Amino acid sequence: MSKRYLWWYTLVLAMVVVGLALGGASMSTLLIALVVLACPLMMMSMMFMMGGQAHGGRAHHPSGDKSKS
């Protein structure tokens, strides 16, 4: 994930919140929308902070990764 996309995501989120507020949505509706969006937003921010590195797959063993025959 690139930094340039982070600004676009922030801009879109701000536009959605402002649009809902101007459209007459109540504060409780805005809070529910932010809670629902919290999970994907935190996931994107964690991926951004980790540099987009993939950490899945096989576990690494520091004591040596010798296969047993």
mmCIF file as Biopython writes it, N, C-alpha, C and O atoms, coordinates in Angstrom:
data_model
#
loop_
_atom_site.group_PDB
_atom_site.id
_atom_site.type_symbol
_atom_site.label_atom_id
_atom_site.label_alt_id
_atom_site.label_comp_id
_atom_site.label_asym_id
_atom_site.label_entity_id
_atom_site.label_seq_id
_atom_site.pdbx_PDB_ins_code
_atom_site.Cartn_x
_atom_site.Cartn_y
_atom_site.Cartn_z
_atom_site.occupancy
_atom_site.B_iso_or_equiv
_atom_site.auth_seq_id
_atom_site.auth_asym_id
_atom_site.pdbx_PDB_model_num
ATOM 1   N N  . MET A ? 1  ? 0.845   -1.165  0.000  1.0 0.0 1  A 1 
ATOM 2   C CA . MET A ? 1  ? 0.000   0.000   0.000  1.0 0.0 1  A 1 
ATOM 3   C C  . MET A ? 1  ? 0.893   1.231   0.000  1.0 0.0 1  A 1 
ATOM 4   O O  . MET A ? 1  ? 1.824   1.336   0.799  1.0 0.0 1  A 1 
ATOM 5   N N  . SER A ? 2  ? 0.613   2.123   -0.866 1.0 0.0 2  A 1 
ATOM 6   C CA . SER A ? 2  ? 1.433   3.312   -1.033 1.0 0.0 2  A 1 
ATOM 7   C C  . SER A ? 2  ? 0.853   4.478   -0.234 1.0 0.0 2  A 1 
ATOM 8   O O  . SER A ? 2  ? -0.350  4.536   0.019  1.0 0.0 2  A 1 
ATOM 9   N N  . LYS A ? 3  ? 1.730   5.408   0.159  1.0 0.0 3  A 1 
ATOM 10  C CA . LYS A ? 3  ? 1.274   6.583   0.899  1.0 0.0 3  A 1 
ATOM 11  C C  . LYS A ? 3  ? 0.303   7.426   0.091  1.0 0.0 3  A 1 
ATOM 12  O O  . LYS A ? 3  ? -0.599  8.050   0.650  1.0 0.0 3  A 1 
ATOM 13  N N  . ARG A ? 4  ? 0.484   7.446   -1.213 1.0 0.0 4  A 1 
ATOM 14  C CA . ARG A ? 4  ? -0.388  8.290   -2.026 1.0 0.0 4  A 1 
ATOM 15  C C  . ARG A ? 4  ? -1.841  7.828   -1.956 1.0 0.0 4  A 1 
ATOM 16  O O  . ARG A ? 4  ? -2.751  8.648   -2.075 1.0 0.0 4  A 1 
ATOM 17  N N  . TYR A ? 5  ? -2.071  6.542   -1.768 1.0 0.0 5  A 1 
ATOM 18  C CA . TYR A ? 5  ? -3.437  6.042   -1.649 1.0 0.0 5  A 1 
ATOM 19  C C  . TYR A ? 5  ? -4.035  6.350   -0.283 1.0 0.0 5  A 1 
ATOM 20  O O  . TYR A ? 5  ? -5.252  6.481   -0.155 1.0 0.0 5  A 1 
ATOM 21  N N  . LEU A ? 6  ? -3.195  6.467   0.731  1.0 0.0 6  A 1 
ATOM 22  C CA . LEU A ? 6  ? -3.690  6.771   2.061  1.0 0.0 6  A 1 
ATOM 23  C C  . LEU A ? 6  ? -4.408  8.114   2.077  1.0 0.0 6  A 1 
ATOM 24  O O  . LEU A ? 6  ? -5.433  8.256   2.743  1.0 0.0 6  A 1 
ATOM 25  N N  . TRP A ? 7  ? -3.888  9.091   1.362  1.0 0.0 7  A 1 
ATOM 26  C CA . TRP A ? 7  ? -4.545  10.396  1.284  1.0 0.0 7  A 1 
ATOM 27  C C  . TRP A ? 7  ? -5.896  10.289  0.589  1.0 0.0 7  A 1 
ATOM 28  O O  . TRP A ? 7  ? -6.847  10.963  0.988  1.0 0.0 7  A 1 
ATOM 29  N N  . TRP A ? 8  ? -5.999  9.456   -0.443 1.0 0.0 8  A 1 
ATOM 30  C CA . TRP A ? 8  ? -7.285  9.278   -1.134 1.0 0.0 8  A 1 
ATOM 31  C C  . TRP A ? 8  ? -8.312  8.630   -0.216 1.0 0.0 8  A 1 
ATOM 32  O O  . TRP A ? 8  ? -9.473  9.038   -0.193 1.0 0.0 8  A 1 
ATOM 33  N N  . TYR A ? 9  ? -7.886  7.616   0.546  1.0 0.0 9  A 1 
ATOM 34  C CA . TYR A ? 9  ? -8.808  6.960   1.476  1.0 0.0 9  A 1 
ATOM 35  C C  . TYR A ? 9  ? -9.289  7.935   2.538  1.0 0.0 9  A 1 
ATOM 36  O O  . TYR A ? 9  ? -10.465 7.926   2.904  1.0 0.0 9  A 1 
ATOM 37  N N  . THR A ? 10 ? -8.386  8.777   3.034  1.0 0.0 10 A 1 
ATOM 38  C CA . THR A ? 10 ? -8.764  9.769   4.033  1.0 0.0 10 A 1 
ATOM 39  C C  . THR A ? 10 ? -9.756  10.775  3.461  1.0 0.0 10 A 1 
ATOM 40  O O  . THR A ? 10 ? -10.731 11.147  4.114  1.0 0.0 10 A 1 
ATOM 41  N N  . LEU A ? 11 ? -9.495  11.204  2.243  1.0 0.0 11 A 1 
ATOM 42  C CA . LEU A ? 11 ? -10.382 12.157  1.588  1.0 0.0 11 A 1 
ATOM 43  C C  . LEU A ? 11 ? -11.777 11.564  1.365  1.0 0.0 11 A 1 
ATOM 44  O O  . LEU A ? 11 ? -12.781 12.231  1.617  1.0 0.0 11 A 1 
ATOM 45  N N  . VAL A ? 12 ? -11.840 10.335  0.900  1.0 0.0 12 A 1 
ATOM 46  C CA . VAL A ? 12 ? -13.134 9.685   0.660  1.0 0.0 12 A 1 
ATOM 47  C C  . VAL A ? 12 ? -13.896 9.502   1.970  1.0 0.0 12 A 1 
ATOM 48  O O  . VAL A ? 12 ? -15.105 9.727   2.021  1.0 0.0 12 A 1 
ATOM 49  N N  . LEU A ? 13 ? -13.193 9.096   3.029  1.0 0.0 13 A 1 
ATOM 50  C CA . LEU A ? 13 ? -13.848 8.927   4.325  1.0 0.0 13 A 1 
ATOM 51  C C  . LEU A ? 13 ? -14.403 10.256  4.826  1.0 0.0 13 A 1 
ATOM 52  O O  . LEU A ? 13 ? -15.526 10.309  5.328  1.0 0.0 13 A 1 
ATOM 53  N N  . ALA A ? 14 ? -13.628 11.321  4.693  1.0 0.0 14 A 1 
ATOM 54  C CA . ALA A ? 14 ? -14.102 12.638  5.122  1.0 0.0 14 A 1 
ATOM 55  C C  . ALA A ? 14 ? -15.311 13.076  4.302  1.0 0.0 14 A 1 
ATOM 56  O O  . ALA A ? 14 ? -16.249 13.658  4.847  1.0 0.0 14 A 1 
ATOM 57  N N  . MET A ? 15 ? -15.299 12.803  2.999  1.0 0.0 15 A 1 
ATOM 58  C CA . MET A ? 15 ? -16.428 13.178  2.153  1.0 0.0 15 A 1 
ATOM 59  C C  . MET A ? 15 ? -17.686 12.402  2.541  1.0 0.0 15 A 1 
ATOM 60  O O  . MET A ? 15 ? -18.783 12.960  2.521  1.0 0.0 15 A 1 
ATOM 61  N N  . VAL A ? 16 ? -17.542 11.141  2.888  1.0 0.0 16 A 1 
ATOM 62  C CA . VAL A ? 16 ? -18.700 10.339  3.299  1.0 0.0 16 A 1 
ATOM 63  C C  . VAL A ? 16 ? -19.282 10.878  4.598  1.0 0.0 16 A 1 
ATOM 64  O O  . VAL A ? 16 ? -20.499 11.021  4.722  1.0 0.0 16 A 1 
ATOM 65  N N  . VAL A ? 17 ? -18.421 11.176  5.565  1.0 0.0 17 A 1 
ATOM 66  C CA . VAL A ? 17 ? -18.899 11.691  6.853  1.0 0.0 17 A 1 
ATOM 67  C C  . VAL A ? 17 ? -19.585 13.041  6.669  1.0 0.0 17 A 1 
ATOM 68  O O  . VAL A ? 17 ? -20.662 13.269  7.220  1.0 0.0 17 A 1 
ATOM 69  N N  . VAL A ? 18 ? -18.971 13.936  5.901  1.0 0.0 18 A 1 
ATOM 70  C CA . VAL A ? 18 ? -19.570 15.256  5.664  1.0 0.0 18 A 1 
ATOM 71  C C  . VAL A ? 18 ? -20.877 15.109  4.881  1.0 0.0 18 A 1 
ATOM 72  O O  . VAL A ? 18 ? -21.856 15.796  5.174  1.0 0.0 18 A 1 
ATOM 73  N N  . GLY A ? 19 ? -20.895 14.222  3.895  1.0 0.0 19 A 1 
ATOM 74  C CA . GLY A ? 19 ? -22.117 14.008  3.111  1.0 0.0 19 A 1 
ATOM 75  C C  . GLY A ? 19 ? -23.257 13.481  3.963  1.0 0.0 19 A 1 
ATOM 76  O O  . GLY A ? 19 ? -24.398 13.917  3.814  1.0 0.0 19 A 1 
ATOM 77  N N  . LEU A ? 20 ? -22.958 12.545  4.857  1.0 0.0 20 A 1 
ATOM 78  C CA . LEU A ? 20 ? -24.002 12.028  5.746  1.0 0.0 20 A 1 
ATOM 79  C C  . LEU A ? 20 ? -24.480 13.105  6.707  1.0 0.0 20 A 1 
ATOM 80  O O  . LEU A ? 20 ? -25.675 13.206  6.984  1.0 0.0 20 A 1 
ATOM 81  N N  . ALA A ? 21 ? -23.545 13.915  7.220  1.0 0.0 21 A 1 
ATOM 82  C CA . ALA A ? 21 ? -23.929 14.978  8.150  1.0 0.0 21 A 1 
ATOM 83  C C  . ALA A ? 21 ? -24.791 16.026  7.462  1.0 0.0 21 A 1 
ATOM 84  O O  . ALA A ? 21 ? -25.791 16.471  8.025  1.0 0.0 21 A 1 
ATOM 85  N N  . LEU A ? 22 ? -24.415 16.425  6.252  1.0 0.0 22 A 1 
ATOM 86  C CA . LEU A ? 22 ? -25.205 17.417  5.518  1.0 0.0 22 A 1 
ATOM 87  C C  . LEU A ? 22 ? -26.531 16.845  5.021  1.0 0.0 22 A 1 
ATOM 88  O O  . LEU A ? 22 ? -27.499 17.579  4.821  1.0 0.0 22 A 1 
ATOM 89  N N  . GLY A ? 23 ? -26.564 15.539  4.825  1.0 0.0 23 A 1 
ATOM 90  C CA . GLY A ? 23 ? -27.787 14.893  4.363  1.0 0.0 23 A 1 
ATOM 91  C C  . GLY A ? 23 ? -28.816 14.695  5.452  1.0 0.0 23 A 1 
ATOM 92  O O  . GLY A ? 23 ? -29.920 14.220  5.186  1.0 0.0 23 A 1 
ATOM 93  N N  . GLY A ? 24 ? -28.469 15.051  6.668  1.0 0.0 24 A 1 
ATOM 94  C CA . GLY A ? 24 ? -29.434 14.949  7.753  1.0 0.0 24 A 1 
ATOM 95  C C  . GLY A ? 24 ? -29.323 13.684  8.577  1.0 0.0 24 A 1 
ATOM 96  O O  . GLY A ? 24 ? -30.233 13.365  9.341  1.0 0.0 24 A 1 
ATOM 97  N N  . ALA A ? 25 ? -28.233 12.962  8.440  1.0 0.0 25 A 1 
ATOM 98  C CA . ALA A ? 25 ? -28.061 11.746  9.239  1.0 0.0 25 A 1 
ATOM 99  C C  . ALA A ? 25 ? -27.820 12.124  10.694 1.0 0.0 25 A 1 
ATOM 100 O O  . ALA A ? 25 ? -27.172 13.128  10.990 1.0 0.0 25 A 1 
ATOM 101 N N  . SER A ? 26 ? -28.342 11.321  11.580 1.0 0.0 26 A 1 
ATOM 102 C CA . SER A ? 26 ? -28.175 11.607  12.999 1.0 0.0 26 A 1 
ATOM 103 C C  . SER A ? 26 ? -26.763 11.236  13.457 1.0 0.0 26 A 1 
ATOM 104 O O  . SER A ? 26 ? -26.032 10.535  12.757 1.0 0.0 26 A 1 
ATOM 105 N N  . MET A ? 27 ? -26.400 11.715  14.630 1.0 0.0 27 A 1 
ATOM 106 C CA . MET A ? 27 ? -25.081 11.428  15.178 1.0 0.0 27 A 1 
ATOM 107 C C  . MET A ? 27 ? -24.912 9.937   15.432 1.0 0.0 27 A 1 
ATOM 108 O O  . MET A ? 27 ? -23.818 9.400   15.258 1.0 0.0 27 A 1 
ATOM 109 N N  . SER A ? 28 ? -25.981 9.263   15.842 1.0 0.0 28 A 1 
ATOM 110 C CA . SER A ? 28 ? -25.886 7.824   16.097 1.0 0.0 28 A 1 
ATOM 111 C C  . SER A ? 28 ? -25.616 7.066   14.803 1.0 0.0 28 A 1 
ATOM 112 O O  . SER A ? 28 ? -24.879 6.080   14.816 1.0 0.0 28 A 1 
ATOM 113 N N  . THR A ? 29 ? -26.194 7.502   13.687 1.0 0.0 29 A 1 
ATOM 114 C CA . THR A ? 29 ? -25.936 6.866   12.398 1.0 0.0 29 A 1 
ATOM 115 C C  . THR A ? 29 ? -24.483 7.059   11.986 1.0 0.0 29 A 1 
ATOM 116 O O  . THR A ? 29 ? -23.859 6.134   11.466 1.0 0.0 29 A 1 
ATOM 117 N N  . LEU A ? 30 ? -23.938 8.252   12.213 1.0 0.0 30 A 1 
ATOM 118 C CA . LEU A ? 30 ? -22.534 8.506   11.903 1.0 0.0 30 A 1 
ATOM 119 C C  . LEU A ? 30 ? -21.613 7.647   12.755 1.0 0.0 30 A 1 
ATOM 120 O O  . LEU A ? 30 ? -20.621 7.114   12.259 1.0 0.0 30 A 1 
ATOM 121 N N  . LEU A ? 31 ? -21.940 7.511   14.041 1.0 0.0 31 A 1 
ATOM 122 C CA . LEU A ? 31 ? -21.104 6.690   14.922 1.0 0.0 31 A 1 
ATOM 123 C C  . LEU A ? 31 ? -21.151 5.214   14.533 1.0 0.0 31 A 1 
ATOM 124 O O  . LEU A ? 31 ? -20.130 4.528   14.573 1.0 0.0 31 A 1 
ATOM 125 N N  . ILE A ? 32 ? -22.325 4.728   14.161 1.0 0.0 32 A 1 
ATOM 126 C CA . ILE A ? 32 ? -22.447 3.331   13.727 1.0 0.0 32 A 1 
ATOM 127 C C  . ILE A ? 32 ? -21.642 3.113   12.447 1.0 0.0 32 A 1 
ATOM 128 O O  . ILE A ? 32 ? -20.963 2.097   12.305 1.0 0.0 32 A 1 
ATOM 129 N N  . ALA A ? 33 ? -21.717 4.061   11.522 1.0 0.0 33 A 1 
ATOM 130 C CA . ALA A ? 33 ? -20.946 3.940   10.279 1.0 0.0 33 A 1 
ATOM 131 C C  . ALA A ? 33 ? -19.452 3.928   10.566 1.0 0.0 33 A 1 
ATOM 132 O O  . ALA A ? 33 ? -18.714 3.167   9.939  1.0 0.0 33 A 1 
ATOM 133 N N  . LEU A ? 34 ? -18.995 4.749   11.494 1.0 0.0 34 A 1 
ATOM 134 C CA . LEU A ? 34 ? -17.570 4.768   11.836 1.0 0.0 34 A 1 
ATOM 135 C C  . LEU A ? 34 ? -17.138 3.476   12.534 1.0 0.0 34 A 1 
ATOM 136 O O  . LEU A ? 34 ? -16.028 2.993   12.313 1.0 0.0 34 A 1 
ATOM 137 N N  . VAL A ? 35 ? -18.013 2.919   13.376 1.0 0.0 35 A 1 
ATOM 138 C CA . VAL A ? 35 ? -17.687 1.651   14.035 1.0 0.0 35 A 1 
ATOM 139 C C  . VAL A ? 35 ? -17.601 0.530   13.004 1.0 0.0 35 A 1 
ATOM 140 O O  . VAL A ? 35 ? -16.711 -0.317  13.086 1.0 0.0 35 A 1 
ATOM 141 N N  . VAL A ? 36 ? -18.509 0.513   12.039 1.0 0.0 36 A 1 
ATOM 142 C CA . VAL A ? 36 ? -18.488 -0.521  10.995 1.0 0.0 36 A 1 
ATOM 143 C C  . VAL A ? 36 ? -17.234 -0.387  10.129 1.0 0.0 36 A 1 
ATOM 144 O O  . VAL A ? 36 ? -16.662 -1.389  9.699  1.0 0.0 36 A 1 
ATOM 145 N N  . LEU A ? 37 ? -16.813 0.842   9.880  1.0 0.0 37 A 1 
ATOM 146 C CA . LEU A ? 37 ? -15.620 1.072   9.062  1.0 0.0 37 A 1 
ATOM 147 C C  . LEU A ? 37 ? -14.319 0.931   9.850  1.0 0.0 37 A 1 
ATOM 148 O O  . LEU A ? 37 ? -13.243 0.923   9.251  1.0 0.0 37 A 1 
ATOM 149 N N  . ALA A ? 38 ? -14.390 0.819   11.165 1.0 0.0 38 A 1 
ATOM 150 C CA . ALA A ? 38 ? -13.182 0.769   11.984 1.0 0.0 38 A 1 
ATOM 151 C C  . ALA A ? 38 ? -12.303 -0.434  11.637 1.0 0.0 38 A 1 
ATOM 152 O O  . ALA A ? 38 ? -11.082 -0.296  11.561 1.0 0.0 38 A 1 
ATOM 153 N N  . CYS A ? 39 ? -12.890 -1.592  11.429 1.0 0.0 39 A 1 
ATOM 154 C CA . CYS A ? 39 ? -12.107 -2.800  11.142 1.0 0.0 39 A 1 
ATOM 155 C C  . CYS A ? 39 ? -11.308 -2.667  9.845  1.0 0.0 39 A 1 
ATOM 156 O O  . CYS A ? 39 ? -10.092 -2.854  9.872  1.0 0.0 39 A 1 
ATOM 157 N N  . PRO A ? 40 ? -11.944 -2.352  8.708  1.0 0.0 40 A 1 
ATOM 158 C CA . PRO A ? 40 ? -11.143 -2.235  7.493  1.0 0.0 40 A 1 
ATOM 159 C C  . PRO A ? 40 ? -10.146 -1.075  7.535  1.0 0.0 40 A 1 
ATOM 160 O O  . PRO A ? 40 ? -9.065  -1.166  6.953  1.0 0.0 40 A 1 
ATOM 161 N N  . LEU A ? 41 ? -10.505 0.014   8.219  1.0 0.0 41 A 1 
ATOM 162 C CA . LEU A ? 41 ? -9.575  1.132   8.323  1.0 0.0 41 A 1 
ATOM 163 C C  . LEU A ? 41 ? -8.345  0.759   9.144  1.0 0.0 41 A 1 
ATOM 164 O O  . LEU A ? 41 ? -7.226  1.132   8.791  1.0 0.0 41 A 1 
ATOM 165 N N  . MET A ? 42 ? -8.547  0.024   10.239 1.0 0.0 42 A 1 
ATOM 166 C CA . MET A ? 42 ? -7.403  -0.410  11.046 1.0 0.0 42 A 1 
ATOM 167 C C  . MET A ? 42 ? -6.551  -1.416  10.281 1.0 0.0 42 A 1 
ATOM 168 O O  . MET A ? 42 ? -5.324  -1.397  10.389 1.0 0.0 42 A 1 
ATOM 169 N N  . MET A ? 43 ? -7.183  -2.288  9.514  1.0 0.0 43 A 1 
ATOM 170 C CA . MET A ? 43 ? -6.436  -3.265  8.727  1.0 0.0 43 A 1 
ATOM 171 C C  . MET A ? 43 ? -5.558  -2.559  7.692  1.0 0.0 43 A 1 
ATOM 172 O O  . MET A ? 43 ? -4.393  -2.917  7.520  1.0 0.0 43 A 1 
ATOM 173 N N  . MET A ? 44 ? -6.110  -1.561  7.006  1.0 0.0 44 A 1 
ATOM 174 C CA . MET A ? 44 ? -5.322  -0.826  6.012  1.0 0.0 44 A 1 
ATOM 175 C C  . MET A ? 44 ? -4.186  -0.065  6.681  1.0 0.0 44 A 1 
ATOM 176 O O  . MET A ? 44 ? -3.080  -0.009  6.143  1.0 0.0 44 A 1 
ATOM 177 N N  . SER A ? 45 ? -4.445  0.522   7.848  1.0 0.0 45 A 1 
ATOM 178 C CA . SER A ? 45 ? -3.383  1.268   8.518  1.0 0.0 45 A 1 
ATOM 179 C C  . SER A ? 45 ? -2.295  0.333   9.016  1.0 0.0 45 A 1 
ATOM 180 O O  . SER A ? 45 ? -1.118  0.693   8.966  1.0 0.0 45 A 1 
ATOM 181 N N  . MET A ? 46 ? -2.646  -0.856  9.494  1.0 0.0 46 A 1 
ATOM 182 C CA . MET A ? 46 ? -1.627  -1.818  9.923  1.0 0.0 46 A 1 
ATOM 183 C C  . MET A ? 46 ? -0.793  -2.292  8.739  1.0 0.0 46 A 1 
ATOM 184 O O  . MET A ? 46 ? 0.423   -2.442  8.851  1.0 0.0 46 A 1 
ATOM 185 N N  . MET A ? 47 ? -1.447  -2.528  7.609  1.0 0.0 47 A 1 
ATOM 186 C CA . MET A ? 47 ? -0.711  -2.934  6.416  1.0 0.0 47 A 1 
ATOM 187 C C  . MET A ? 47 ? 0.234   -1.823  5.974  1.0 0.0 47 A 1 
ATOM 188 O O  . MET A ? 47 ? 1.353   -2.089  5.535  1.0 0.0 47 A 1 
ATOM 189 N N  . PHE A ? 48 ? -0.219  -0.581  6.090  1.0 0.0 48 A 1 
ATOM 190 C CA . PHE A ? 48 ? 0.612   0.555   5.715  1.0 0.0 48 A 1 
ATOM 191 C C  . PHE A ? 48 ? 1.822   0.657   6.637  1.0 0.0 48 A 1 
ATOM 192 O O  . PHE A ? 48 ? 2.939   0.889   6.173  1.0 0.0 48 A 1 
ATOM 193 N N  . MET A ? 49 ? 1.605   0.484   7.947  1.0 0.0 49 A 1 
ATOM 194 C CA . MET A ? 49 ? 2.708   0.592   8.900  1.0 0.0 49 A 1 
ATOM 195 C C  . MET A ? 49 ? 3.719   -0.541  8.747  1.0 0.0 49 A 1 
ATOM 196 O O  . MET A ? 49 ? 4.906   -0.351  9.012  1.0 0.0 49 A 1 
ATOM 197 N N  . MET A ? 50 ? 3.262   -1.706  8.325  1.0 0.0 50 A 1 
ATOM 198 C CA . MET A ? 50 ? 4.169   -2.837  8.131  1.0 0.0 50 A 1 
ATOM 199 C C  . MET A ? 50 ? 4.855   -2.781  6.775  1.0 0.0 50 A 1 
ATOM 200 O O  . MET A ? 50 ? 5.711   -3.619  6.489  1.0 0.0 50 A 1 
ATOM 201 N N  . GLY A ? 51 ? 4.514   -1.850  5.965  1.0 0.0 51 A 1 
ATOM 202 C CA . GLY A ? 51 ? 5.146   -1.722  4.660  1.0 0.0 51 A 1 
ATOM 203 C C  . GLY A ? 51 ? 4.583   -2.663  3.627  1.0 0.0 51 A 1 
ATOM 204 O O  . GLY A ? 51 ? 5.209   -2.867  2.587  1.0 0.0 51 A 1 
ATOM 205 N N  . GLY A ? 52 ? 3.435   -3.240  3.869  1.0 0.0 52 A 1 
ATOM 206 C CA . GLY A ? 52 ? 2.816   -4.131  2.900  1.0 0.0 52 A 1 
ATOM 207 C C  . GLY A ? 52 ? 3.484   -5.488  2.798  1.0 0.0 52 A 1 
ATOM 208 O O  . GLY A ? 52 ? 3.304   -6.202  1.812  1.0 0.0 52 A 1 
ATOM 209 N N  . GLN A ? 53 ? 4.257   -5.848  3.821  1.0 0.0 53 A 1 
ATOM 210 C CA . GLN A ? 53 ? 4.956   -7.133  3.798  1.0 0.0 53 A 1 
ATOM 211 C C  . GLN A ? 53 ? 3.979   -8.254  4.080  1.0 0.0 53 A 1 
ATOM 212 O O  . GLN A ? 53 ? 3.081   -8.115  4.911  1.0 0.0 53 A 1 
ATOM 213 N N  . ALA A ? 54 ? 4.156   -9.357  3.391  1.0 0.0 54 A 1 
ATOM 214 C CA . ALA A ? 54 ? 3.317   -10.525 3.626  1.0 0.0 54 A 1 
ATOM 215 C C  . ALA A ? 54 ? 3.921   -11.331 4.772  1.0 0.0 54 A 1 
ATOM 216 O O  . ALA A ? 54 ? 5.092   -11.707 4.715  1.0 0.0 54 A 1 
ATOM 217 N N  . HIS A ? 55 ? 3.138   -11.598 5.800  1.0 0.0 55 A 1 
ATOM 218 C CA . HIS A ? 55 ? 3.627   -12.346 6.951  1.0 0.0 55 A 1 
ATOM 219 C C  . HIS A ? 55 ? 2.847   -13.638 7.137  1.0 0.0 55 A 1 
ATOM 220 O O  . HIS A ? 55 ? 2.728   -14.124 8.262  1.0 0.0 55 A 1 
ATOM 221 N N  . GLY A ? 56 ? 2.333   -14.185 6.097  1.0 0.0 56 A 1 
ATOM 222 C CA . GLY A ? 56 ? 1.590   -15.426 6.205  1.0 0.0 56 A 1 
ATOM 223 C C  . GLY A ? 56 ? 2.443   -16.600 5.766  1.0 0.0 56 A 1 
ATOM 224 O O  . GLY A ? 56 ? 3.605   -16.444 5.391  1.0 0.0 56 A 1 
ATOM 225 N N  . GLY A ? 57 ? 1.857   -17.745 5.818  1.0 0.0 57 A 1 
ATOM 226 C CA . GLY A ? 57 ? 2.553   -18.918 5.315  1.0 0.0 57 A 1 
ATOM 227 C C  . GLY A ? 57 ? 3.272   -19.674 6.412  1.0 0.0 57 A 1 
ATOM 228 O O  . GLY A ? 57 ? 2.790   -19.748 7.542  1.0 0.0 57 A 1 
ATOM 229 N N  . ARG A ? 58 ? 4.424   -20.236 6.085  1.0 0.0 58 A 1 
ATOM 230 C CA . ARG A ? 58 ? 5.168   -21.089 6.990  1.0 0.0 58 A 1 
ATOM 231 C C  . ARG A ? 58 ? 5.843   -20.282 8.089  1.0 0.0 58 A 1 
ATOM 232 O O  . ARG A ? 58 ? 6.295   -19.157 7.876  1.0 0.0 58 A 1 
ATOM 233 N N  . ALA A ? 59 ? 5.898   -20.880 9.251  1.0 0.0 59 A 1 
ATOM 234 C CA . ALA A ? 59 ? 6.543   -20.221 10.391 1.0 0.0 59 A 1 
ATOM 235 C C  . ALA A ? 59 ? 8.060   -20.366 10.274 1.0 0.0 59 A 1 
ATOM 236 O O  . ALA A ? 59 ? 8.558   -21.367 9.759  1.0 0.0 59 A 1 
ATOM 237 N N  . HIS A ? 60 ? 8.777   -19.374 10.749 1.0 0.0 60 A 1 
ATOM 238 C CA . HIS A ? 60 ? 10.236  -19.406 10.749 1.0 0.0 60 A 1 
ATOM 239 C C  . HIS A ? 60 ? 10.716  -19.857 12.121 1.0 0.0 60 A 1 
ATOM 240 O O  . HIS A ? 60 ? 10.236  -19.374 13.146 1.0 0.0 60 A 1 
ATOM 241 N N  . HIS A ? 61 ? 11.666  -20.786 12.132 1.0 0.0 61 A 1 
ATOM 242 C CA . HIS A ? 61 ? 12.209  -21.291 13.366 1.0 0.0 61 A 1 
ATOM 243 C C  . HIS A ? 61 ? 13.648  -20.795 13.509 1.0 0.0 61 A 1 
ATOM 244 O O  . HIS A ? 61 ? 14.501  -21.134 12.689 1.0 0.0 61 A 1 
ATOM 245 N N  . PRO A ? 62 ? 13.926  -19.993 14.547 1.0 0.0 62 A 1 
ATOM 246 C CA . PRO A ? 62 ? 15.264  -19.421 14.688 1.0 0.0 62 A 1 
ATOM 247 C C  . PRO A ? 62 ? 16.328  -20.443 15.041 1.0 0.0 62 A 1 
ATOM 248 O O  . PRO A ? 62 ? 17.508  -20.173 14.819 1.0 0.0 62 A 1 
ATOM 249 N N  . SER A ? 63 ? 15.972  -21.610 15.583 1.0 0.0 63 A 1 
ATOM 250 C CA . SER A ? 63 ? 16.964  -22.600 15.982 1.0 0.0 63 A 1 
ATOM 251 C C  . SER A ? 63 ? 17.440  -23.442 14.812 1.0 0.0 63 A 1 
ATOM 252 O O  . SER A ? 63 ? 18.156  -24.422 15.018 1.0 0.0 63 A 1 
ATOM 253 N N  . GLY A ? 64 ? 17.073  -23.101 13.629 1.0 0.0 64 A 1 
ATOM 254 C CA . GLY A ? 64 ? 17.465  -23.890 12.460 1.0 0.0 64 A 1 
ATOM 255 C C  . GLY A ? 64 ? 16.255  -24.577 11.878 1.0 0.0 64 A 1 
ATOM 256 O O  . GLY A ? 64 ? 15.449  -25.151 12.610 1.0 0.0 64 A 1 
ATOM 257 N N  . ASP A ? 65 ? 16.127  -24.526 10.610 1.0 0.0 65 A 1 
ATOM 258 C CA . ASP A ? 65 ? 14.946  -25.077 9.945  1.0 0.0 65 A 1 
ATOM 259 C C  . ASP A ? 65 ? 15.344  -26.331 9.177  1.0 0.0 65 A 1 
ATOM 260 O O  . ASP A ? 65 ? 15.239  -26.393 7.952  1.0 0.0 65 A 1 
ATOM 261 N N  . LYS A ? 66 ? 15.811  -27.341 9.939  1.0 0.0 66 A 1 
ATOM 262 C CA . LYS A ? 66 ? 16.243  -28.585 9.289  1.0 0.0 66 A 1 
ATOM 263 C C  . LYS A ? 66 ? 15.081  -29.539 9.222  1.0 0.0 66 A 1 
ATOM 264 O O  . LYS A ? 66 ? 14.399  -29.782 10.217 1.0 0.0 66 A 1 
ATOM 265 N N  . SER A ? 67 ? 14.861  -30.073 8.053  1.0 0.0 67 A 1 
ATOM 266 C CA . SER A ? 67 ? 13.766  -31.026 7.896  1.0 0.0 67 A 1 
ATOM 267 C C  . SER A ? 67 ? 14.200  -32.395 8.379  1.0 0.0 67 A 1 
ATOM 268 O O  . SER A ? 67 ? 15.339  -32.814 8.174  1.0 0.0 67 A 1 
ATOM 269 N N  . LYS A ? 68 ? 13.281  -33.078 9.017  1.0 0.0 68 A 1 
ATOM 270 C CA . LYS A ? 68 ? 13.562  -34.419 9.523  1.0 0.0 68 A 1 
ATOM 271 C C  . LYS A ? 68 ? 13.131  -35.456 8.509  1.0 0.0 68 A 1 
ATOM 272 O O  . LYS A ? 68 ? 12.015  -35.398 7.993  1.0 0.0 68 A 1 
ATOM 273 N N  . SER A ? 69 ? 13.991  -36.386 8.226  1.0 0.0 69 A 1 
ATOM 274 C CA . SER A ? 69 ? 13.682  -37.431 7.243  1.0 0.0 69 A 1 
ATOM 275 C C  . SER A ? 69 ? 13.257  -38.698 7.911  1.0 0.0 69 A 1 
ATOM 276 O O  . SER A ? 69 ? 12.959  -39.683 7.234  1.0 0.0 69 A 1 
#
